[in-house]
């Protein structure tokens, strides 16, 4: 079946699948290390409470039937182990049906987590991993050449991902059309990286070039992904370089890395992979399944395409509970001013004007003005990201922020593990408060004088002092 198999893409398939499994590994480990404090039995937004009001049809998940921290941990660590095995080549050492089963188990496990993850799993890269992971089930293994249809579906996903992101920008904040958004974005993005200060301090003409290049990469180049070779490979190379630039300039979880992986589907590796190994003819059942999946994805693409061409385009939306075909986009608007919530505690019984407040340190989000932002992506710090949203508006903090403060007053170990620094290692504080600051990157002169990466100015009180016992119970 020459029309079905793409033998020349055998190396592309191997690299794509192993890299996809690597991202699954990061996602499962991220869930395993953070779920207890966020959505565990005693978490800020417990899964058990969520599934009581969430119908299975809208949120299909293994945890709809049974929910416990032990089961959740088993799914996370089991998914991590299976992902690591696939990275090591286990899916190529078993029959085709067993390989597909391994990939299906990864997808089902992560789907079960995302669908009960609530706001902590509400990011576009969660749906993107599920969509790419679903297609990964049908890419085959060493027994047969990768199917042409699945490679085209991955190219179609790459096109929607990039073109949708470009459209949301062009239609959104006028600074994208005026080429001025990057005057602010490197400073105000959710989680700056170690090079973000330097990117922000680039000359403004270079920021214009950055923005214009982004428009070309997301509004023009994606069409090349759907063209014959070698145009598709060249387009994929542009996408990959663009994503690596974003990796250097910020922390966007596994979004950029996963985009690179998906773009690999358009890369013709035959020029440097040599002759393809001998493949057996694909089984008839496999051909039928791949054709059926292709028809399903094309049918489900109607809603994302309609959304993409609509003036009311949504960002990062799923149109079915299985996250099979989604719409993507980011930063339709860019904030000009960075606000950060700083959480402090004291062990004094009656705080007053002379009270010494000690600051909690977060792993990723800005806090200590002298601390260089760290590189965490592709690992996802879920609490730090939500703190960025909460600083934009208290509405984003509804339902979880006050329980978070209550856990700090209790000295909850799982919650404290999400933080970089606990100023009360011996005994929990008697009071906790939250202040809203305006943050900006220091100038070069300020940096030389103070050694600080950030300058901050108090804006207002975000949460007045809350004390332990009764106040903590109310915050819960």
C-alpha positions, 0 to 999 in steps of 0.5 A, spaced: 500 500 500 504 505 497 499 510 498 498 509 505 505 508 508 511 514 508 517 509 508 522 515 507 519 518 514 521 512 518 526 517 522 521 522 523 517 518 526 522 515 531 524 522 533 517 525 533 514 519 538 520 519 542 520 526 543 512 526 544 513 521 550 519 525 553 513 531 554 508 526 557 514 524 562 514 531 564 507 532 564 506 526 569 512 528 573 509 535 574 502 532 576 505 527 581 509 532 584 504 537 585 497 534 585 496 533 593 497 540 594 492 542 588 487 537 587 488 532 592 484 529 598 486 535 602 488 540 596 486 547 594 480 544 589 479 537 591 478 532 585 473 529 590 469 535 591 469 537 583 466 530 581 460 530 585 458 536 580 461 534 574 458 529 569 462 524 566 459 526 559 462 533 560 468 530 564 470 523 562 475 521 567 477 514 571 477 519 577 469 519 576 469 512 579 474 512 584 478 518 587 484 517 592 490 520 593 493 513 592 490 512 585 492 519 583 499 518 584 499 511 581 496 514 575 501 519 575 507 515 576 505 509 572 504 514 566 511 517 567 514 510 567 510 508 561 513 514 558 520 513 560 519 506 557 517 509 550 523 514 550 527 508 551 524 504 545 519 499 548 514 501 544 518 499 538 520 492 541 513 490 541 507 488 536 504 494 533 497 492 537 501 492 543 505 499 541 498 502 540 495 500 546 501 503 550 500 510 547 493 509 548 494 508 555 498 514 556 493 518 552 487 515 557 491 516 563 493 524 562 485 525 559 483 523 566 487 527 569 486 533 565 478 533 565 478 533 573 484 538 574 480 544 574 483 551 573 490 548 574 489 544 568 486 549 564 492 551 559 492 550 552 498 546 552 494 540 556 489 540 550 495 540 545 498 534 549 492 530 548 491 532 541 498 530 539 498 524 544 491 521 540 495 522 534 501 518 536 497 512 538 496 511 530 503 513 528 505 505 528 512 502 530 518 499 527 513 493 524 510 498 519 512 505 516 508 511 519 502 512 515 501 518 510 495 520 513 497 521 520 503 525 518 498 529 515 494 530 521 500 532 525 501 537 519 494 540 520 495 540 527 501 544 527 498 549 522 492 550 526 496 551 532 501 556 529 496 560 524 490 560 530 496 563 534 497 568 529 490 570 528 488 571 535 494 576 535 493 580 529 485 581 531 487 582 538 491 588 541 493 593 536 500 593 539 501 587 535 499 591 528 503 597 531 509 592 532 510 594 539 507 588 543 514 586 545 516 593 548 512 590 554 511 582 553 518 580 555 517 583 562 510 582 563 509 575 561 507 570 566 513 567 568 520 570 565 526 566 564 533 567 566 534 571 559 528 575 559 531 581 562 536 581 556 531 580 551 527 586 554 533 590 554 534 589 546 533 596 542 526 597 540 528 597 533 529 589 534 523 588 538 519 591 532 523 586 528 521 580 533 514 582 532 514 582 525 518 576 524 512 573 529 507 575 524 511 572 518 512 565 522 505 564 524 501 567 519 505 566 512 509 560 514 504 555 516 501 554 509 508 551 507 507 546 512 501 543 508 505 544 501 510 539 498 517 537 500 522 541 500 517 547 502 514 543 508 521 542 511 523 549 510 517 551 513 518 546 519 525 549 520 522 556 521 517 554 526 522 550 530 527 556 530 521 561 532 519 556 538 527 555 540 527 563 540 521 563 545 524 557 549 530 562 550 525 568 552 521 565 557 517 559 561 511 557 557 511 550 560 512 544 554 508 549 549 514 551 545 517 544 545 511 540 544 510 545 538 517 543 535 515 536 536 509 536 532 512 540 526 517 535 526 511 531 522 513 536 516 520 534 516 523 529 510 528 526 514 530 521 508 536 526 506 540 524 512 537 518 514 539 513 509 535 508 505 529 506 510 529 499 513 524 493 510 517 494 513 512 489 512 505 491 509 501 494 514 495 490 517 488 491 514 485 492 521 491 498 522 489 501 515 482 501 517 483 504 523 487 509 521 482 511 515 477 512 520 481 516 525 482 521 519 475 521 517 473 523 525 479 528 525 477 532 519 469 532 521 471 534 528 476 540 525 469 543 523 469 547 529 476 549 530 476 552 523 469 555 524 472 558 530 479 560 527 475 564 521 470 567 526 471 575 528 470 572 535 475 567 535 476 564 542 483 562 545 485 555 547 478 552 547 476 544 546 470 543 542 469 535 545 470 532 552 476 528 549 480 534 547 481 530 540 481 537 536 482 543 539 483 551 537 489 554 540 492 561 541 495 566 546 497 573 548 491 576 544 492 582 548 499 584 552 499 587 559 503 593 559 504 593 567 506 587 571 503 586 578 505 581 583 502 578 589 507 578 595 505 573 601 508 575 607 507 572 614 509 574 621 509 570 628 507 576 632 500 575 636 498 582 635 501 585 628 502 593 628 505 598 624 512 595 627 511 588 625 516 585 621 513 581 616 517 575 612 516 573 605 514 567 602 518 565 596 516 562 590 520 557 585 518 561 578 514 567 579 518 574 581 519 575 588 525 577 591 528 583 586 535 580 587 533 573 584 534 572 577 528 568 574 530 561 573 528 556 567 523 551 569 520 549 562 518 544 560 516 543 567 510 546 569 509 550 576 501 550 576 501 555 582 506 560 580 502 561 573 495 561 577 498 567 581 500 571 575 493 570 573 490 572 580 495 578 580 491 581 574 484 580 577 482 577 584 476 574 580 482 569 578 483 567 585 476 565 587 476 559 590 483 557 591 487 563 594 484 563 601 484 556 602 492 557 600 493 562 605 489 557 610 494 552 608 500 556 610 497 558 616 497 551 618 504 549 615 501 544 611 507 540 608 504 539 601 503 546 600 509 548 602 513 544 597 510 548 592 514 554 594 521 555 594 522 558 601 518 558 607 520 563 612 517 559 618 521 552 618 519 551 625 512 553 626 507 556 622 506 564 622 500 567 626 498 571 621 499 571 613 497 577 608 498 579 601 500 585 598 500 587 590 506 590 587 508 593 581 514 590 578 518 592 572 525 590 570 531 594 572 534 599 567 542 597 566 544 603 570 539 600 576 542 593 575 549 596 575 548 600 582 544 595 586 545 588 583 537 587 582 533 584 576 527 587 578 524 594 581 517 593 585 513 599 588 507 597 593 500 598 589 495 596 595 493 590 600 491 584 596 488 580 602 488 583 609 492 579 615 488 573 616 490 569 623 490 562 624 484 558 627 478 561 626 480 566 620 484 560 617 477 556 618 473 561 614 479 562 609 478 554 607 
